[in-house]
Amino acid sequence: MMHVIRTATTDDAGRLAELAAVTFPLACPPGSDPEDIAAHLASALSPDNFRAYLADPSVTVLVIDAGGRLRGYSMLVKRPATDPDVVSALAILPSVELSKCYVHPEHHGLGAAAELMRASLAAAAESGGKGVWLGVNSQNARAIRFYEKSGFRRVGTKSFKLGSTVEHDFVMERAVQP
Ligand SMILES: CC(C)(COP(=O)(O)OP(=O)(O)OC[C@H]1O[C@@H](n2cnc3c(N)ncnc32)[C@H](O)[C@@H]1OP(=O)(O)O)[C@@H](O)C(=O)NCCC(=O)NCCS
């Protein structure tokens, strides 16, 4: 795949929402209610949501752009964590949240995710982070393995609500070098 990794702009909002609609369901545990997934897409991953993220100075969105088609994205949030479970788990501060990391399924297992991760870690370090943390569903074995390969280790747990279901996420962190 010929592609570049670049910072997203507000022009990408619609295409990011389309990509999120393909990739978010892949991160949900088997058996998740499709209505809960649809509700989350509508309330947190719509074009308007992405426009708001892209306008937020503490948020950076990176995209894998293959000739205008978005094949993956990550979102970094440079704000201190507020969830008490996360606050008590993190040891490397200040820490930037890798709040989203998604690659189109046609590009899984081909190294694109590792490239996106490298760019995301570099951006986090450049913004002043000494650490990066993330939450990942405890049943998402593929993503957990990918994060472990990317240098993250489990430091705690937190909960994530999808509809009325409380999901359990692992909290993972790693150090980044300037
Ligand atoms: C998470 C994601 C970005 C990783 O990208 P990727 O290209 O799949 O990653 P890689 O192939 O480099 O690494 C995945 C690893 O998990 C392994 N794996 C695949 N399926 C697995 C499974 N069911 N159980 C355990 N390990 C699994 C792979 O073998 C690989 O490990 P290896 O290189 O040691 O063989 C991508 O899978 C994705 O976008 N998934 C859907 C969305 C998602 O879950 N995002 C994370 C939200 S927190």
The ligand as a Tripos MOL2 file, in Angstrom:
@<TRIPOS>MOLECULE
LIG
   48    50     1     0     0
SMALL
NO_CHARGES

@<TRIPOS>ATOM
      1 C1         -5.3040   -3.3640   16.9180 C.3       1 LIG1
      2 C2         -4.7730   -3.1930   15.4990 C.3       1 LIG1
      3 C3         -4.4970   -1.7200   15.2210 C.3       1 LIG1
      4 C4         -3.4600   -3.9850   15.3730 C.3       1 LIG1
      5 O1         -3.0510   -3.9870   14.0270 O.3       1 LIG1
      6 P1         -2.6020   -5.3670   13.3280 P.3       1 LIG1
      7 O2         -2.1100   -5.0650   11.9710 O.co2     1 LIG1
      8 O3         -3.7520   -6.3070   13.4690 O.co2     1 LIG1
      9 O4         -1.4060   -5.7900   14.2970 O.3       1 LIG1
     10 P2         -0.2930   -6.8990   14.1050 P.3       1 LIG1
     11 O5         -0.7280   -7.9150   13.0900 O.co2     1 LIG1
     12 O6          1.0110   -6.2280   13.9370 O.co2     1 LIG1
     13 O7         -0.2650   -7.5560   15.5610 O.3       1 LIG1
     14 C5         -1.3490   -8.3270   16.0330 C.3       1 LIG1
     15 C6         -0.7970   -9.5140   16.8070 C.3       1 LIG1
     16 O8         -1.8940  -10.2070   17.4060 O.3       1 LIG1
     17 C7         -1.8400  -11.5640   17.0120 C.3       1 LIG1
     18 N1         -3.2140  -12.0270   16.9600 N.ar      1 LIG1
     19 C8         -4.0720  -11.9720   15.9300 C.ar      1 LIG1
     20 N2         -5.2630  -12.4940   16.3180 N.ar      1 LIG1
     21 C9         -5.1230  -12.8580   17.6170 C.ar      1 LIG1
     22 C10        -5.9760  -13.4540   18.5700 C.ar      1 LIG1
     23 N3         -7.2510  -13.7620   18.2670 N.pl3     1 LIG1
     24 N4         -5.4930  -13.7050   19.8090 N.ar      1 LIG1
     25 C11        -4.2250  -13.3810   20.1420 C.ar      1 LIG1
     26 N5         -3.3500  -12.7970   19.2710 N.ar      1 LIG1
     27 C12        -3.8120  -12.5360   18.0320 C.ar      1 LIG1
     28 C13        -1.1370  -11.5750   15.6690 C.3       1 LIG1
     29 O9         -0.6080  -12.8460   15.3800 O.3       1 LIG1
     30 C14        -0.0570  -10.5140   15.9470 C.3       1 LIG1
     31 O10         0.9730  -11.0140   16.7700 O.3       1 LIG1
     32 P3          2.3790  -11.5500   16.1620 P.3       1 LIG1
     33 O11         2.9310  -10.4430   15.2970 O.co2     1 LIG1
     34 O12         3.1970  -11.8460   17.3690 O.co2     1 LIG1
     35 O13         2.0420  -12.7590   15.3450 O.co2     1 LIG1
     36 C15        -5.7940   -3.7440   14.4450 C.3       1 LIG1
     37 O14        -5.9300   -5.1420   14.6010 O.3       1 LIG1
     38 C16        -7.1570   -3.1060   14.5450 C.2       1 LIG1
     39 O15        -7.3700   -2.0030   14.0530 O.2       1 LIG1
     40 N6         -8.0990   -3.8530   15.1440 N.am      1 LIG1
     41 C17        -9.4950   -3.4100   15.1780 C.3       1 LIG1
     42 C18        -9.7070   -2.2260   16.0750 C.3       1 LIG1
     43 C19        -9.1160   -2.3780   17.4540 C.2       1 LIG1
     44 O16        -9.3180   -3.3760   18.1280 O.2       1 LIG1
     45 N7         -8.3670   -1.3450   17.8580 N.am      1 LIG1
     46 C20        -7.8110   -1.2730   19.1660 C.3       1 LIG1
     47 C21        -8.7840   -0.6480   20.0610 C.3       1 LIG1
     48 S1         -8.1050   -0.4260   21.6890 S.3       1 LIG1
@<TRIPOS>BOND
     1     1     2 1
     2     2     3 1
     3     2     4 1
     4     2    36 1
     5     4     5 1
     6     5     6 1
     7     6     7 2
     8     6     8 1
     9     6     9 1
    10     9    10 1
    11    10    11 2
    12    10    12 1
    13    10    13 1
    14    13    14 1
    15    14    15 1
    16    15    16 1
    17    15    30 1
    18    16    17 1
    19    17    18 1
    20    17    28 1
    21    18    19 ar
    22    18    27 ar
    23    19    20 ar
    24    20    21 ar
    25    21    22 ar
    26    21    27 ar
    27    22    23 1
    28    22    24 ar
    29    24    25 ar
    30    25    26 ar
    31    26    27 ar
    32    28    29 1
    33    28    30 1
    34    30    31 1
    35    31    32 1
    36    32    33 2
    37    32    34 1
    38    32    35 1
    39    36    37 1
    40    36    38 1
    41    38    39 2
    42    38    40 1
    43    40    41 1
    44    41    42 1
    45    42    43 1
    46    43    44 2
    47    43    45 1
    48    45    46 1
    49    46    47 1
    50    47    48 1
@<TRIPOS>SUBSTRUCTURE
     1 LIG1         1 GROUP 0 **** ****
